[in-house]
Structures are given as structure tokens and as C-alpha cells.
Amino acid sequence: MKIVYFGTPEFSVKPLEKIILSGKHEVVGVVCQPDRPVGRKAVMTPPPTKEFALKYGIRVFQYESVRKEGVEDLKKLNADAMVTCAYGQILSQEILDITKFGVFNIHASLLPKYRGASPIQYSIINGDDRTGITYMKTDVGMDTGDIIRQYETAIGESETYGELSDRLSALGAEHMVEILDEIESGKIELRKQNDDFSSIVKPLKKEDSIIDFSKNSKTVFNLVKGTNPWPIAHTFLNGKILKIYSVKLSEGSGLPGEVVVAADRLVVSCGAGAVEVLEIQEEGGKKMSAKAYLLGRKIKNGDVLGK
């Protein structure tokens, strides 16, 4: 089949690579978000899928709104089906109807749980022990289409958003060609989602990663894991931001946010229990171990984080 692939971030690359390298289906176009400024110097940076597609000589299409700008381009590609994977825009019915077989999505949760933009982060933040990949046929709703197949995986006790994202990307790639073969042969089987168990997760914002030390230590632990590498859990000390990249569960008691150990370890009390900070970055500084941070830093027992 001729395939148009919609995807933007690094998560989307492995399934795209799988389709291309299989040689069984031809990717005739890759659609992704426009280049964006990245970093303090705001360097215009192409999406990972664009860079990957261009290496293979595949045409790339970038739209601020594919619904408004891309319909005619997509029709001209004469594709048989479309595949979406973390593209970042909702497709119109007009686009869904362009190809013979329709549009199919790779979604990083066990639908109907975690429909929306940030399923991987919230599976960790909410303390889930399992997640997975759902292959589905796309409709005009937000991840509401019929399910083709699902594959589960356990979430590691200390697994971060970045680590889990890499694993789920690989899992989504693993069965992609098999799914496309079934679509082409007409052997695909679909089942409706049970809306009674659905949930929607919005894109995470930086303010969603502020640590609330009045929560229990497990909740803080999950937030730190679920926001690494973005947007990074953070707190405040004397009005300055402290980014917290890694913690582990610990023991200690005090006020929420109170530093109860500040020697060669940095332990902070929570509403119940405590966490030991392992990696930290002071505003304007570099990321470092908590032990290195404590050398010469004016942080001591009794200081309260969050102010």
C-alpha cells in the first residue's frame, strides 16, 4: 500500500522506520508540525520525523493547520491509507475520507483510558503499573475510534516518562507492518471502545510540574518520574526555581517541603513520608547530583522548599 504518515516527535520515528525498512509498503509522504524554535537561543529546529524522512528522500509536508492547508496536497499523493502517531493535530472528516482504507492511529495507552495528548506522562504520574499501545481506526473524535489491537507492558518502578516513551515507541513499531498487512488484506477486525471507562488527558504545562510536598512521598516520586525529561518537576527555594530530575523514596518527618537531611544527602519531608533528591538543577545553573549541589550551597536542615 501507499502510506501517508503523520507524526512529529521522536516517539513517531520508530514506527515510521519500521514501515520504510520493511519494504512492504511505500511511504509517499510524511506530515509533521512546522519547525519550532528550541532552547535559549530559539534555534529553529525541524521535527525528528522530518529529519528522518528526508534521509530516505520522502516528501515532507508541514502545516500550522492541516485541516485548512493540507487537503489538496494529501489528495494528490493518491495514498491507500494514512497512519498517525503523535502528530499533534485532529484530522477533519474530509481528510479521513481521502484514502481507500482510511486513517489508523498508534496511541500510547490502553484506550479508552488516557485519550488525549499526554497519556504516557499521566500513566506514570497517576501511579499505574501497566500501560500499552493501542492500534485504532481514527474517527473525528479525540482517540475515540474503533480498536484494532492492544499490547500491554508493565511500567518499571523507577521508569521515567522518557524511558517509557522509548519503550512504547518500539512496541508501536513492532506490530505496525503486521497491522498494515491486515488492513490491506481486509482481514482487520474492529471493536468499539467502552466510553464508560474513558478519560481525557490534556497537554502538560510547566505549572503542572510544580511539586506539592503536602502530598505523600509516592505521589511526589511519581510526578518527578512522569515529568522527566519534560516539563521537569520543580519547586522553589528563596524565590528561585529548583528543578528536580530524580528522587527516591526515603524516611523522615517534618513539615511538607522541609529539608530534614542536608549533609551528603538531601532529604525532603512530604505530607506522608519523604523523598531523597538525587539530581537537581538550580535556576541558572547546571544539572548535578544532590551531593555535588550541597557542596557550598546555602541549604540546611529546616529550610522549606516551595517558597
Secondary structure, DSSP 8 states (H G I E B T S, - for coil): -EEEEEE-SGGGHHHHHHHHHH-SSEEEEEEE---EEETTTTEEE--HHHHHHHHTT--EEE-S-HHHHSHHHHHHT--SEEEEES-SS---HHHHTSSSS-EEEEESSSTTTTEES-HHHHHHHTT-SEEEEEEEE--SSSS-S-EEEEEEEE--TT--HHHHHHHHHHHHHHTHHHHHHHHHHT----B---GGG--EE----GGGGB--TTSBHHHHHHHHHHTTTTT--EEEETTEEEEEEEEEEE---SSTTBEEEESSSEEEE-SBSEEEEEEEEETTS-EEEHHHHHTT----TT-BTT-
